[in-house]
Amino acid sequence: MTSGVVLAVLGLYLTILLGIGLWSRKDGHDLEGYYVAGKRLPSWVIAFSSNATGESAWLLLGLTGMGYAIGVHAFWVILGEVLGVAAAWVFVARPFKEYTDRYRAITVPDYLTERFRDTSHAFRIVSAVILLSMVAAYTAAQLTASGKAFDSFLGTGYTAGVWIGLAIVLFYTTVGGFKAVAYSDFVQGILMLLCLIGLPIVAFPAAGGFSGVMNALGAIDPALLRPMGEFGVTAAGVASASGFVAIGFAFLGSPQLLTRFMAARDQKHIVDGGFWAVLCVIGFDVGAVFSGMAGRILFPGLIDPELVLPEMSAALFPAFFTGVFLVVVLAAIMSTVDSLLILASSAVVRDVWQKALGSTASERSLSLLGKGVTVVIGLVGLAAALTEVRMVFYFVLFAWSGIAAAFTPVVLCSLFWRRTTRAGALAGMVGGFLTTVVWVVLFKERFYDLYEMIPGFAAGFALCIGVSLIGEPDADAVAEFEDVRRTVGPVFSSSPPS
């Protein structure tokens, strides 16, 4: 497996990433440059970057493993992600971009602080606590995938694989900042899409063709071909399908994805980017599930279903393409880790140190501090990844849902309901996050393993709306809300109304 060809492909890929980091470094000398690339990214970059970030290692290892383990039941994930991505680009992106440009915001807490006239910096402090805790878990899951990938492809051992993955991503992230992250994510997203389209095209004929795969899956277990899986149309089946659909709705308000809208060059680039983003996520998810289903026939009895993609790539392709698939797995990991590290770093440096604590340090000094914080957070994730090897798919979902439940209900209410108040938004943020964590710890096993994002969203919306109805919104915020709606105009328009 450790052939010179595979290593040469890996070396070429790493050289490209390092080159992107060095090319981007001139834009990372102030906070706006380091955290949102100076708000000058084109549509094609933000489209692929947002999807590559949202999908992460769980797409290449986790979702292919789901296709392997549960068959067509995994298509509920595809439905949720397509709906979530489309709704985010059509409804959320343009008003959010308009608000954040007005505020010159470079973080989501920047936006929430200005939108609700929060002089106490409560949004910044609460956001930092939530993001740091969840990003550590999320990063640990991605580094776990890195260890699995390097060990499976190159036999490095799990621990060495974790260290190698972190070292690579820390270099180009700290050197080039968000611009390097976005452009590297674009390259990684293209590679992920091509490989996830190509793998099932090769795997299905090898497994007996489409009808042969379906017949073989039915013979193994008829539940693999049922939309509701092993549960059938029962409370457990509905809970499982609903949870899979809910995964995609995090795209509507998770900060690591909203940052892409913030960094877009202008409104037209957001409209153009939405089309490519939806096509990209369809290719990603359908390819991953179909690959896993074909892999179930080609490699029955895998102890760890999340290793089906490395097994298939090594068996079905020459060494060069095995190297490409290793690169693709690393791309999925790095495209998320880099964004998470930047996100958590911005929470510490911009939201806490500069704004909440009132630091008067220069922009260059703050940028350097941001790079140092990025390294520290990466090392925390490393320590967690080395402690215990977890199933990537479900560990990622926990961290993904914790961030989404804290921010998505509040962001949606702030964009589309003028009556949202500061107290309501804070209650929704804290309540959504805590409900997600408590549900996993105390209740999930008792309620058919219902995905934690569903109760988290329910609590977030209920508290945000309920507490807001008790008070009155800021009059200036309401006037601004109406002005933003007039400026943005219809959601499908590429330019504001005259």
C-alpha positions in Angstrom: 0.0 0.0 0.0 2.8 2.4 0.8 4.0 2.5 -2.8 6.0 5.4 -4.2 3.1 6.3 -6.4 0.7 6.8 -3.5 3.3 8.9 -1.6 4.0 11.0 -4.7 0.4 11.9 -5.1 0.1 12.7 -1.4 3.3 14.8 -1.7 1.9 16.8 -4.7 -1.3 17.5 -2.8 0.5 18.7 0.3 2.7 20.9 -1.9 -0.4 22.5 -3.4 -1.9 23.2 0.1 1.3 24.7 1.4 1.5 26.8 -1.7 -2.0 28.1 -1.2 -1.1 29.0 2.4 2.0 30.9 1.3 0.1 32.7 -1.5 -2.6 33.8 0.9 -0.3 35.0 3.7 -0.3 38.7 2.6 -4.0 39.0 3.3 -3.8 37.7 6.9 -2.1 40.7 8.5 -5.3 42.1 10.0 -8.4 40.5 11.5 -10.7 41.0 8.5 -8.1 39.5 6.3 -7.3 36.6 8.6 -10.9 35.7 9.5 -13.0 36.6 6.4 -10.4 37.0 3.6 -11.2 40.7 3.3 -14.8 39.9 2.2 -13.6 39.4 -1.4 -14.3 35.7 -2.2 -15.9 34.8 -5.6 -19.0 32.6 -5.9 -17.3 29.4 -7.0 -15.0 29.5 -4.0 -17.7 30.1 -1.4 -20.0 27.5 -3.0 -17.5 24.6 -2.8 -15.9 25.9 0.4 -19.2 25.9 2.3 -20.1 22.4 1.2 -16.6 21.0 1.8 -16.7 22.5 5.3 -20.2 21.3 6.1 -19.6 17.7 4.9 -16.2 17.0 6.6 -14.8 13.5 7.1 -18.2 12.1 7.9 -19.0 12.3 4.2 -16.1 10.2 3.0 -15.9 7.8 6.0 -19.2 8.3 7.9 -21.8 8.5 5.1 -20.2 5.8 3.0 -20.2 3.7 6.2 -23.9 4.5 6.6 -24.6 3.4 3.0 -22.7 0.2 3.9 -24.5 -0.4 7.2 -28.1 0.7 6.5 -28.5 0.9 2.7 -31.3 3.2 1.3 -32.3 4.4 4.7 -29.3 6.7 4.5 -31.0 8.6 1.6 -32.9 10.6 4.2 -29.6 12.3 5.0 -29.4 13.3 1.3 -32.9 14.8 1.4 -32.2 16.8 4.5 -28.9 18.1 3.2 -30.2 19.2 -0.2 -33.1 21.0 1.4 -30.9 22.6 4.0 -28.3 23.8 1.5 -30.9 25.1 -0.9 -32.8 27.0 1.8 -29.6 28.5 3.2 -28.5 30.0 -0.1 -31.9 31.1 -1.2 -33.3 32.5 2.0 -30.5 33.1 4.5 -27.4 34.2 2.6 -28.5 37.5 1.1 -30.1 39.2 4.2 -27.3 37.9 6.4 -24.7 39.3 3.9 -26.6 42.7 3.9 -26.6 42.9 7.7 -23.0 41.9 8.2 -21.7 44.3 5.6 -23.6 47.1 7.3 -22.0 46.2 10.6 -18.6 45.4 9.1 -19.0 42.2 11.1 -16.3 39.5 10.7 -17.9 36.9 13.1 -21.4 35.7 13.8 -21.3 37.1 17.4 -20.3 40.4 15.8 -23.6 40.2 13.9 -25.7 39.2 16.9 -24.2 41.9 19.1 -25.0 44.6 16.6 -28.4 43.2 15.5 -29.7 43.2 19.1 -27.8 46.3 20.4 -26.0 44.2 23.0 -23.7 46.5 25.0 -23.0 43.8 27.6 -21.1 41.5 25.1 -23.3 38.6 26.4 -23.6 37.2 22.9 -19.8 37.2 22.5 -19.2 35.4 25.8 -21.9 32.8 25.4 -20.8 32.1 21.8 -17.2 31.7 22.8 -18.1 29.1 25.4 -20.3 27.1 23.1 -17.9 27.3 20.1 -14.8 26.3 22.1 -16.4 23.3 23.6 -18.0 22.0 20.4 -15.1 22.9 18.2 -12.8 20.8 20.4 -15.1 17.8 20.0 -15.6 18.4 16.3 -11.8 18.8 15.7 -11.2 15.6 17.7 -13.6 13.7 15.5 -11.9 15.0 12.3 -8.4 14.1 13.6 -9.8 10.7 14.5 -10.7 10.3 10.9 -7.2 11.5 9.9 -5.7 8.7 12.1 -7.9 6.1 10.5 -7.2 7.3 7.0 -3.4 7.4 7.2 -3.3 4.1 9.0 -5.6 2.4 6.5 -3.9 3.8 3.4 -0.3 4.0 4.4 0.0 1.8 7.6 1.3 4.7 9.7 -0.5 3.7 12.8 -3.4 5.7 14.2 -1.4 8.0 16.5 1.0 9.0 13.7 -1.9 9.6 11.4 -3.5 12.0 13.8 -0.3 14.0 14.2 0.4 14.2 10.5 -3.1 15.5 9.7 -2.9 18.2 12.4 0.5 19.4 11.3 -0.6 19.9 7.7 -3.7 21.8 8.5 -2.1 24.0 11.1 0.5 25.1 8.7 -1.6 26.5 5.9 -4.3 27.7 8.3 -2.0 29.8 10.5 0.1 31.1 7.6 -2.7 32.0 5.2 -5.8 32.5 7.3 -9.3 32.3 6.0 -8.3 33.0 2.4 -6.1 29.9 2.4 -8.9 28.0 4.1 -11.4 29.0 1.5 -9.3 28.3 -1.6 -7.9 25.1 -0.2 -11.5 24.0 0.5 -12.4 24.8 -3.1 -9.6 22.5 -4.3 -10.6 19.8 -1.8 -14.3 20.2 -2.7 -13.6 19.6 -6.4 -11.5 16.5 -5.5 -14.2 15.1 -3.2 -16.9 15.6 -5.9 -14.9 13.9 -8.7 -14.0 10.9 -6.6 -17.5 10.4 -5.1 -18.9 10.5 -8.7 -16.2 8.2 -10.0 -16.2 5.6 -7.2 -19.8 4.2 -7.7 -19.4 4.3 -11.5 -16.5 1.8 -11.1 -17.9 -0.1 -8.0 -21.3 -0.9 -9.3 -20.1 -2.9 -12.4 -17.6 -4.6 -10.2 -20.4 -5.6 -7.8 -22.7 -7.0 -10.5 -24.3 -3.8 -11.9 -27.1 -1.8 -10.3 -29.7 -4.6 -10.3 -27.1 -7.1 -9.1 -26.2 -4.8 -6.1 -29.9 -4.3 -5.2 -30.7 -8.0 -5.4 -27.6 -8.9 -3.4 -28.4 -6.3 -0.7 -31.9 -7.7 -0.4 -30.6 -11.2 0.0 -28.2 -10.0 2.8 -31.0 -8.1 4.6 -34.3 -6.9 3.1 -34.1 -3.9 5.5 -31.2 -2.5 3.4 -33.7 -1.7 0.6 -36.5 -0.3 2.8 -36.8 3.5 3.1 -37.4 3.2 6.9 -34.7 0.6 7.3 -34.8 -2.1 9.9 -37.5 -0.2 11.9 -40.2 0.0 9.2 -43.0 2.5 9.6 -42.8 2.7 13.4 -42.1 5.4 15.9 -38.4 4.3 15.8 -38.4 4.4 12.0 -39.9 7.9 11.9 -37.5 9.1 14.6 -34.6 7.8 12.7 -35.6 9.2 9.3 -36.5 12.6 10.9 -33.1 12.7 12.6 -31.3 12.1 9.3 -33.3 14.8 7.5 -32.6 17.2 10.4 -28.9 16.9 9.8 -29.1 19.2 6.8 -30.9 22.0 8.5 -27.7 23.0 10.4 -26.7 24.5 7.1 -29.2 27.3 7.8 -27.3 28.9 10.7 -24.1 27.2 11.7 -21.3 29.9 12.1 -18.7 28.0 10.1 -21.0 28.1 7.1 -22.4 31.6 7.7 -18.8 32.9 7.5 -18.8 32.0 3.8 -21.7 34.3 3.1 -20.0 37.0 5.1 -16.8 36.6 3.1 -18.5 36.8 -0.3 -17.6 39.6 -2.7 -21.1 40.9 -3.1 -24.8 39.8 -3.4 -24.5 38.6 -7.0 -21.8 36.2 -6.1 -24.1 34.7 -3.4 -26.8 34.2 -6.0 -24.4 32.5 -8.4 -22.8 30.4 -5.7 -26.1 28.9 -4.6 -26.6 27.0 -7.8 -23.3 25.3 -7.6 -23.6 24.6 -3.9 -26.8 22.6 -4.4 -25.4 20.6 -7.4 -22.3 19.9 -5.3 -24.1 18.5 -2.3 -26.2 16.3 -4.4 -23.1 14.8 -6.0 -21.4 14.5 -2.7 -24.2 12.6 -0.9 -25.5 10.4 -3.6 -22.0 9.3 -4.5 -21.2 8.5 -0.9 -24.3 6.4 -0.1 -24.1 4.5 -3.4 -20.4 3.8 -2.8 -21.2 2.3 0.6 -24.0 0.2 -0.8 -21.8 -1.3 -3.5 -19.0 -1.7 -0.9 -21.3 -3.9 1.2 -21.4 -6.4 -1.7 -17.7 -6.2 -2.6 -16.4 -6.3 1.0 -18.9 -8.0 3.3 -18.2 -8.3 6.9 -16.1 -5.3 7.5 -15.6 -4.8 11.2 -15.5 -1.0 10.8 -17.9 0.1 8.0 -16.3 3.6 8.0 -13.2 2.0 6.3 -15.2 0.8 3.2 -14.0 3.7 1.0 -10.2 3.0 1.6 -10.8 -0.7 1.0 -12.7 0.0 -2.2 -10.1 2.4 -3.6 -7.2 0.1 -2.9 -9.0 -2.9 -4.5 -10.6 -1.2 -7.5 -8.0 1.3 -8.7 -4.3 1.5 -9.6 -1.9 2.9 -7.0 -2.2 6.4 -8.5 -5.9 6.5 -7.8 -5.4 5.0 -4.4 -3.2 8.0 -3.7 -6.0 10.3 -5.0 -8.5 8.7 -2.7 -6.2 9.1 0.3 -5.9 12.8 -0.7 -9.7 13.0 -0.9 -10.2 11.6 2.6 -7.6 14.1 3.9 -9.4 16.9 1.9 -12.7 16.1 3.7 -11.0 16.2 7.0 -8.9 19.3 6.4 -11.7 21.3 4.8 -13.6 21.1 8.1 -10.7 21.3 10.6 -9.3 24.4 9.1 -12.7 26.2 9.3 -13.3 25.1 12.8 -9.9 26.3 14.0 -10.5 29.7 12.4 -14.0 29.9 13.9 -12.8 29.1 17.4 -9.8 31.4 17.1 -12.1 34.3 16.0 -14.3 33.7 19.1 -11.3 34.1 21.4 -9.5 36.9 19.7 -12.1 39.0 18.1 -15.1 38.4 20.3 -13.5 38.0 23.7 -10.1 39.6 23.7 -10.7 42.6 21.4 -14.4 43.3 21.9 -15.5 42.0 25.3 -12.3 42.8 27.1 -11.5 45.9 25.1 -8.0 45.1 23.9 -6.3 48.1 22.2 -3.6 45.9 20.5 -2.9 46.6 16.8 -4.6 44.6 14.1 -1.3 43.0 13.2 -0.7 41.9 16.9 -4.3 40.6 17.1 -3.7 38.6 13.9 -0.6 37.1 15.3 -2.5 36.2 18.5 -5.2 34.6 16.3 -2.6 32.4 14.7 -1.3 31.3 18.1 -4.8 30.6 19.4 -5.4 28.5 16.3 -2.5 26.3 17.2 -3.5 25.9 20.8 -7.1 24.9 19.9 -5.7 22.4 17.4 -3.6 20.8 20.1 -6.6 20.5 22.4 -8.4 18.6 19.6 -5.3 16.5 19.2 -5.3 15.5 22.8 -9.0 14.5 22.7 -8.4 12.5 19.5 -5.5 10.5 21.0 -7.5 9.6 24.1 -10.2 7.5 22.4 -11.0 6.4 18.9 -14.6 7.1 18.3 -17.1 6.4 15.4 -16.6 9.5 13.3 -20.2 9.8 12.0 -21.9 10.0 15.4 -19.3 12.0 17.1 -19.4 14.6 14.4 -23.2 14.7 14.5 -23.1 15.5 18.2 -20.7 18.5 17.7 -22.5 19.6 14.5 -25.9 19.6 16.3 -24.6 21.4 19.4 -23.3 24.3 17.3 -26.4 24.3 15.0 -29.0 24.2 17.9 -27.3 27.1 19.6 -27.1 29.4 16.6 -29.6 28.4 13.8 -32.9 29.2 15.6 -31.5 32.5 16.8 -30.1 33.5 13.4 -33.3 32.6 11.6 -35.5 34.5 14.0 -33.2 37.5 13.8 -33.4 37.5 10.0 -37.1 36.8 9.5 -39.0 37.9 12.6 -38.9 41.6 13.6 -40.2 40.9 17.1 -37.1 39.0 18.2 -35.5 40.6 21.3 -32.1 40.4 22.8 -33.4 38.5 25.8 -35.2 36.0 23.5 -32.1 35.5 21.3 -29.9 34.8 24.3 -32.4 32.4 25.8 -32.8 30.6 22.5 -29.0 30.3 22.1 -28.4 28.9 25.6 -31.5 26.7 25.7 -30.9 25.2 22.3 -27.3 24.3 23.2 -28.1 22.9 26.6 -31.0 20.9 25.4 -28.8 19.2 22.8 -26.2 18.2 25.3 -28.7 17.1 28.0 -30.7 15.1 25.4 -27.6 13.1 24.4 -26.6 12.4 28.0 -30.0 11.6 29.6 -32.8 11.1 27.1 -31.7 9.9 23.7 -31.6 6.2 24.4 -35.2 6.4 25.9 -36.7 8.1 22.8 -35.8 5.8 19.9 -32.4 7.5 19.6 -34.1 10.6 18.2 -31.3 12.9 16.8 -30.4 15.6 19.3 -30.7 18.4 16.8 -34.5 18.0 16.7 -35.1 18.7 20.5 -32.3 21.3 20.4 -34.0 23.2 17.6 -37.4 22.9 19.2 -36.1 24.3 22.5 -34.1 27.1 20.7 -37.1 28.3 18.7 -39.5 28.0 21.6 -37.3 30.0 24.0 -36.4 32.6 21.4 -40.0 33.2 20.4 -41.5 32.8 23.9 -39.1 35.1 25.7 -39.3 37.7 22.9 -43.1 37.8 23.2 -42.7 38.9 26.8 -40.7 42.0 26.0 -40.5 44.6 23.2 -37.8 44.7 20.5 -35.5 47.7 20.1 -37.2 50.3 17.9 -34.0 51.0 15.9 -33.5 47.3 15.3 -37.0 47.0 13.9 -36.6 49.9 11.6 -33.3 48.4 10.4 -35.0 45.1 9.9 -37.5 46.6 7.5 -34.8 48.5 5.7 -32.8 45.4 5.1 -35.9 43.6 3.7 -36.4 46.5 1.3 -32.8 46.5 0.3 -32.4 42.8 -0.3 -35.7 42.5 -2.2 -37.1 39.2 -3.6 -35.0 36.1 -2.7 -34.4 35.1 -6.3 -33.3 38.5 -7.4 -29.6 39.1 -8.1 -29.8 42.8 -7.4 -31.7 45.0 -4.9 -34.9 46.7 -6.0 -34.7 50.2 -7.4 
